[in-house]
């Protein structure tokens, strides 16, 4: 994320952390080089459009703790990182709630050109009420209504990406002074409930046309959308049982949309804490805990769930409620794993290092064993690794964990130049049987 700390509140105070340099371009280019050296498929860039102001009814805790504020637009870092790498992909969050699809489609096509087809779009609807106020809407769009908008939004983008410019439209014919064959450029004519778009798309087709589609919603409406459009889905939860519930929901949603259950790659978030030995890793973890911020963690939790835990008894049980925030976040600690009993205090302790996902502590052998257990028990295809310190966590993964995983045959080395080929398989383009196929000329 374009901020300090990201999922581990307060750890920007650790002397080994460099994430406070997030406004320096070298921070991002150095990170990209490191991830490419380690064989990472992609760097996932999260984003939010508001501040976390649920905890205590104020933004002050989040601002004081640096809990995902201040932050920059992560999309603007991608061309610089692409320039210093050859294979690393970039999946970036972009909300459908506050911007017209015409602008979003153009921006992703531009990024896909400039990265030679290494871009993915994490489709989100935005969950912070403070974002709605910042954009002058007064109040947040209700949860399910945001997904109604998202359905139309992605259809408009697909029409622009796939249906406006034919393959071979751009000819660069000097003899006839023809840059583009007009007969191969078509207008998009869309009049929907939320958007009206008429005319040709501004951009010529990029290597992937449609960026790799990521999605993270695990509510009923989120699953319905993801089951139809997603190629990769992110989930997060504190236990394998909680995550398995979410994964089963994703696979069922794919099947309900007429796809195979395995068509969607499912990645779960976790934070590894690595050292040469288990004892050294646990000592490192204790050091991280000492630098973490419980108040900052509660500010994040309040924003994710819409639930204010300030002033509650630490031993009070955590209960499920329905609201317009991220329903998945609260469900991960309440209904997803019926055998887990969370209290206000235990949630604060858990979230402080690693956020919503588990923390795996140990030697490369221990952590690799745990990753394999998560694949088996939670039925995930891979992992979205968060950091305790940056770039320290990723340096440890590259230097300690990656060699162990490669020795076990657990890291794939896929062929292909684009993110879709390397991460999803097949060709650079979405298949004609997918949700975008009907838009193609």
N, C-alpha and C positions, 0 to 999 in steps of 0.2 A: 504494500500500500504506500501511497505517496506521503508517508508520515513517519514519525519516530515510534518505535515500539510495536505497532500493529496489534497483534493478538496478546502479547505479554505486557500488561500494563506496568509501567514504571521501570522496565528493564533498560530503558534508554539511559538510566543513571549508572548502569554497570560500566566500569572502566574499559571493558573489552568490546563495548558496543559502538558501532559507527553510524547507526541509523539516524542520529541527529543531523547527519550530513545529507539528508534526503533532498535538500535543495541544490546540491552540487551535482553536476552532470557526471563527474567522475565516479560518484557513488554508484550510479546505475550502470555505467559502462564496465566498471570493475566487477560488479556483481554478475553481469551478463557473461563476461569472459570466464568467471569462475564456474557458473552453471553449465556453460558449454563444455568446459574441460571435464566436468563431472558426468557428462552424458545425460543431463536433464532434458526431457522432452520440451518443456515450456516453462516460462515464468508467468505465473498467474498474478495479475494486478487487480486487487480489490479496490473498491471506492465507495464512499458515501457522499451524499449531497447536503447533509445537515450536521448538526452537533448533537451529542448525547446529553440530553437535558431532562431525562426522566428521573434519575436518581436525585432524591431530595428536592425535586421540582425545580432544579436549576442546572445551568450548564457549567457552573463554577468548578465542580469536582473534575469533570472531564478536561476542562481547560487547564486547571492547575496540574493535573496528573499527565497531561499530554496524551489523553486517551483518544487516539485517532483524530486529533485536532491540535495544531493546524495541519493542513494537508494540501497537496498540490494535485493538479489533474494528471493522473498517471499516463494517459494516452500520449501526452507530449514527450514522454521519455523513450517511447518505442523506437522511432527512427534512429536515435543515437545508439541504442543497444543493438539494433539490427546491423548497423554499420560496422560493429566490431565483432560480429559473430556470423556464422554461416548456416548453422543448423537449428539453433535455439528458437523455439516458437514463443509467441506472446499472446496470452489470453487476457483480455482487458474487459472490465466491467463497464457497461454503459446502460443507463436507465432508460426505459421507454416512457416514463411518466411525465417528464418535464421538457422533452425536446421533440421536434417534428422528425418523422422518419426520413424525410428528404435530406436533412443535414447529417443524420447518423449514417445513412447509406453511403453518402459521398465520403465521409470521414473514414469509414472502414475500407472502402475501395482504395482510397489514397494510401492507407497503411498497408493494405495487401500488395499494392504495387511496390511501395518503398521497401518492403521486407521480402519481396520475391515469394509471396504466398505463405507467410509464416504467422498469420494473425487469426485469432479466434475472438468471438464476441460472447461474453457472459451476459445473457439477457436477464435483467432484473427489473423489478417494478418499484423499488425504493420503499423503505419501511419506516423512515424517520418523519415524524410529524413536523419537526423543525425544518426539514427540507421543503415541505409544502408551504410553510409560512415564508421561507426564504424566497420561494418562487412566486410569492404573491397570491397563493391559492387560499389562504385563510385556514383551511383545514385539509387534512389528508384524504385522498381518495380512498374509499373503503376497499378492504383487501381483495374481495372477489371482483369488484369493479375494475381494479387495476389490472387484473388478468384478462378481463374482457377487452380492455384497451390493448394489452400486450398481444393478444391473438391477432387483432387487426394490424398492429404495428409491424409485426414480423411478416405478415402477408404483403404489406406495402413494400417493405425492404426487399423481399424476394422478387416482387414484380419488377422493381428497379434493377436489381442485380442480374436477374435471369431472363427477363422478358423484353428489355428495351433494345439492347445492342446484340445483334447476331454475331456469332463467330465469323471472323473475316470481314467485319464491317470496316475496320480500319485498314486501308490499303497502302497509304503512303505512295501514291502513284504520281511521280514527278511529271511524267509525260503529259498526263491529262490534268495536272494540278488538282488532283483529287486526294484529299487527306482521308476522308471517310465516304463510303458509298451510302448516300442518303436512303436508298431503298432498303438497307439493312438496319436502319435505326427506326424504332417504333415508339409511339407514344404510350405511356401508361395512363389509363383512364380509370381512376378509382374515386368513387364517392361512397364513403362508409359512415358509420355512426360517429367516429372520432376524427377521421382525416379525409381530406380531399386532395388528390394529387392528379395533375394532368400535364402531359408533356413528356419529352424524352429525358432519360437519365443524363446527367451531365458527364459521366465518366465512361471511358471505354473499359471493357471487361478486364479485370485483374486476374492473376494466375488461378485463384480459387473461385472467383466471382463472389460466391457467398462465403464469408469467413466460417471457420469451424464454430459450430453453435454449442456453447456451454450454457448450462442452466443449473440453478441451485434450489428451486422451490420444491418443497416436499409436502406442502399442504395439498388438499384435494385438488384445488384449481392449479396449483403449481405442478403437480404430478400430471394432470391432464395436458397442460401445455408442453411440459418436458417430454412426455410420452410421444407426442406428435412431432416435435421439432428438434429435440436435443440429440447431439452426438456424444456429448460428455456431460455428466451430471456430477456436481459436487454435493457430498453429504458430510455431516459432522455430528458426532455424538460421543459421549464419554465412555461408552462400553461397546463391545462387539455386538451384544444383543440389541442395543438401541440402534446401532448402525444397520444391522441386518434387517430390522423392521423397515427402515427407510429404503434399503436396497431392494427388498422384496416389492415395495411399493413402486419403485422406479421400473423394475422389470415387468410388473403387472401392467403398468401404464403403457409401456411400449407395446405389449401384447394387445391391449385394448385398442390401441391405435392401428392395429394391423401389421405390426412389425414383429420381428423375432425378439425374444426376451433378452438376448445378448447383444442386440444392436446398439445399445447405449453403453459406453464405457462409464463406470461408476468409480469415482475417486473419493476417498475419505481424508479428512484433515487430521494431522497429528504433528506433534513437535518432538523431534529426537534430541536427547541430551547424551552425547557420546564422549567417551574417553577410552584409553587403552584397556582399562580394567573396569569392572563393575563398581568397585569401591571409589575409584577416581571419578567416575561418572556421577555417582550419588553425591560426592563432595561438591562437584560442579553444580548439581541441581540445588543443593542447600544454599550455595552462594547466590544462585539466581533467585530463590525464594526470598532471601534476605534483601534483595534489591527490588522486589516486586511491590506493587501498590494494590492493596485490597480495595481501597476506595476507588481507584481507577478501574479495577476489575468490575466493581459493582456499577460504575457508570456505564461501562460497555454492556453489561448484562441488562441494565435497564433499557438501553437503546435497542438492543437486539429483540427484547421480549415485550417492551412496553410496561414492564412490571417494576415498581419502585420498592426495593427491599430496604431502604434506609429506615432506621429506627426500629426494625423488627428484631425480635429475640433471635440470636444466632442459632438456637436449637429448634426454632420453629420449622415445621415441615414446609417444603416448597410445593405449591399447589398449581394446578393447571387452570388457566383462564383463556377466554377467546377475546382477541382484540385485533386491531389493524396493523400490528407490528409483524415481526417475523415469527409466525406461528411455529415453524420448525424448531427454532432455537429453544423455546420453552418446552416443547414436546420432548426434545432430546433429554431433558432432565426430569420429566414427569411421566408421560404416558408411553414413550417409546420402549422403555425397559421396565416392566412392572415389578421386577425384582430389585431394582435400585431405589433406595430411600435417600433422598437429598434434603438437606436442611439449608437454611439461609447461610449459615457459616461454612458448610462444606462446599457450597457452590462458590462462595467468595474465594476460598482456598484453591479450588480446582481451576477457576477461570484466570487467576492471577498469573499463572505461567502456562501459556499454550492456548488460552481462550476456550473455545467450545470443544476442542478436540483433546484427546488424551496426550500425555507426555510419556514417551518411551525412554527409559533411562538405562544405560549400561554400556558394555563393550560392544564392538561391532558384531560379535557373535550373538550376544544377548538381544540386541535390537533387531538383527536380521531374523532371529527366531520369532520375535514378536510380530514382525511384519508378515511373516509367513502364516502365523496364527490368525492374524487379522484377515488375510486373504481367504483362509479356509473358513473361519467362523462367520465372518461378515459378508463373504461373497463379493468383495470389492476387486476391481481390476488394477488398482494402483493407488497412489497416495499424493496428496497435496500437502507438502511439507511447510509448516510454519516455522518461524524462528524464535528462539529465546533472545539471542543476540545476533546482530547482523554486522559483518558477514560470518561471524564465528560459527554459528550453527551450520551454515552451508559449507564452510571450509571443513568442518569435522565430517559432514556427510560425504563430501568429495574425497577426502584423504583417508577416512577410516571405514565408512560404511560401504561406499561404492565398490571398492576392491572385494569386500566380502560377498556382496550381492552378485558381482560378476563371477566370482568363483563358484557360486551356487547356480549360475545360469539364470538368475532372476532379473537381469537387466537386458531388455531387448535392444537390438541395434537395427531398427527398421530402415528400409530403403525409401527413397523418395525425397524430393526437394521441399515439398510443401508441408505445412503442419498437418493437414488432413491425411496425407499419405503416411506420414510418420507416426501419427498418434491414433488415427482411426483405421487406416488401411484403405485399399482401393486406389482410386485416382484422385487428382487434385480437385475434381468437381464432385458435388453431391450427386448421388445416383438419380436417374430419371424417375425411379419409383418413390423418391422421397417427397416431402411436402412442397419442395420448390419446383418439381417437375412440371406441374400444370402451367407454370408461368413461362416456360421456355418456348421460343419460336422455332 
